[in-house]
Amino acid sequence: MRVIVLHTSPNDDGLTASLAEAAVAGANAAGAEAEMVKLTALDIPSCRQCNNGWGMCRTEGRCGYSDDFNPLREKLWAADAWVLVTPVYFGEPSEIAKSFMDRLRRCNVGAKGEGLAEKPVIGVAAAGGSGRGTATCLLALDRFYGHINAQVADLITVTRRSAEYKREAVRAAAQAMVEAMQA
Ligand SMILES: Cc1cc2nc3c(=O)[nH]c(=O)nc-3n(C[C@H](O)[C@H](O)[C@H](O)COP(=O)(O)O)c2cc1C
């Protein structure tokens, strides 16, 4: 069973990274092969809104641009489940997370249910500052998962103050998600 964990902060040693590592550990503990992908290391610019607003995302379920988006989309399509961990920026997901989510939900329209629909997911919003904006960030992930018809295993907020016990919750959620698929 393959699980992809998307890490969408530029920091390798911060809160987001530690939560992504916890998700990998949980999925692996249940016997999955989990892989962390750091999106800021990839070239995924925002959607160019082709033509009148729709491009081949609508007709073919893939993006017409040759950057790192399509290979990552294919990786998710091939996975059994996936996790998105984002830092909270201004009460929203990080820019790279938004760029990827925007392009992915468009492709889901053209894919007509192929690839991502009914696939188990976990969303994690990590607010390393004041802790404000975790709920609105998580709401954006919830809306996005609705757009791609995902099966939400869990949506988790984390702040600096809750990090210690929520890290364990993220690990447990990833483990439980994989175990539920095996049942
Ligand atoms: C542009 C920007 C906006 C931010 N907005 C918020 C916010 O709305 N709420 C909050 O608690 N923290 C906010 N932070 C702090 C980040 O959530 C925190 O720095 C982040 O979790 C730390 O990065 P890391 O997860 O890579 O360690 C912001 C940080 C940046 C860079």
PDBQT file of the ligand as one rigid body, heavy atoms in Angstrom, charges set to zero:
ROOT
HETATM    1  C1  LIG A 201       3.666  34.393   5.556  1.00  0.00    +0.000 C 
HETATM    2  C2  LIG A 201       3.372  33.733   6.861  1.00  0.00    +0.000 A 
HETATM    3  C3  LIG A 201       2.103  33.848   7.419  1.00  0.00    +0.000 A 
HETATM    4  C4  LIG A 201       1.817  33.230   8.643  1.00  0.00    +0.000 A 
HETATM    5  N1  LIG A 201       0.547  33.283   9.155  1.00  0.00    +0.000 NA
HETATM    6  C5  LIG A 201       0.264  32.625  10.304  1.00  0.00    +0.000 A 
HETATM    7  C6  LIG A 201      -1.047  32.593  10.835  1.00  0.00    +0.000 A 
HETATM    8  O1  LIG A 201      -2.003  33.099  10.267  1.00  0.00    +0.000 OA
HETATM    9  N2  LIG A 201      -1.249  31.943  12.020  1.00  0.00    +0.000 N 
HETATM   10  C7  LIG A 201      -0.238  31.333  12.701  1.00  0.00    +0.000 A 
HETATM   11  O2  LIG A 201      -0.455  30.784  13.779  1.00  0.00    +0.000 OA
HETATM   12  N3  LIG A 201       1.011  31.314  12.193  1.00  0.00    +0.000 NA
HETATM   13  C8  LIG A 201       1.281  31.931  11.015  1.00  0.00    +0.000 A 
HETATM   14  N4  LIG A 201       2.540  31.884  10.498  1.00  0.00    +0.000 N 
HETATM   15  C9  LIG A 201       3.514  31.043  11.164  1.00  0.00    +0.000 C 
HETATM   16  C10 LIG A 201       3.537  29.709  10.475  1.00  0.00    +0.000 C 
HETATM   17  O3  LIG A 201       2.362  28.982  10.620  1.00  0.00    +0.000 OA
HETATM   18  C11 LIG A 201       4.707  29.005  11.066  1.00  0.00    +0.000 C 
HETATM   19  O4  LIG A 201       5.772  29.854  10.861  1.00  0.00    +0.000 OA
HETATM   20  C12 LIG A 201       5.000  27.775  10.444  1.00  0.00    +0.000 C 
HETATM   21  O5  LIG A 201       4.315  26.683  10.968  1.00  0.00    +0.000 OA
HETATM   22  C13 LIG A 201       6.473  27.541  10.694  1.00  0.00    +0.000 C 
HETATM   23  O6  LIG A 201       6.893  26.991   9.646  1.00  0.00    +0.000 OA
HETATM   24  P1  LIG A 201       7.202  25.439   9.750  1.00  0.00    +0.000 P 
HETATM   25  O7  LIG A 201       5.916  24.726   9.903  1.00  0.00    +0.000 OA
HETATM   26  O8  LIG A 201       7.896  25.206   8.490  1.00  0.00    +0.000 OA
HETATM   27  O9  LIG A 201       8.048  25.273  10.990  1.00  0.00    +0.000 OA
HETATM   28  C14 LIG A 201       2.837  32.504   9.310  1.00  0.00    +0.000 A 
HETATM   29  C15 LIG A 201       4.113  32.391   8.745  1.00  0.00    +0.000 A 
HETATM   30  C16 LIG A 201       4.382  32.988   7.530  1.00  0.00    +0.000 A 
HETATM   31  C17 LIG A 201       5.760  32.816   6.924  1.00  0.00    +0.000 C 
ENDROOT
TORSDOF 0
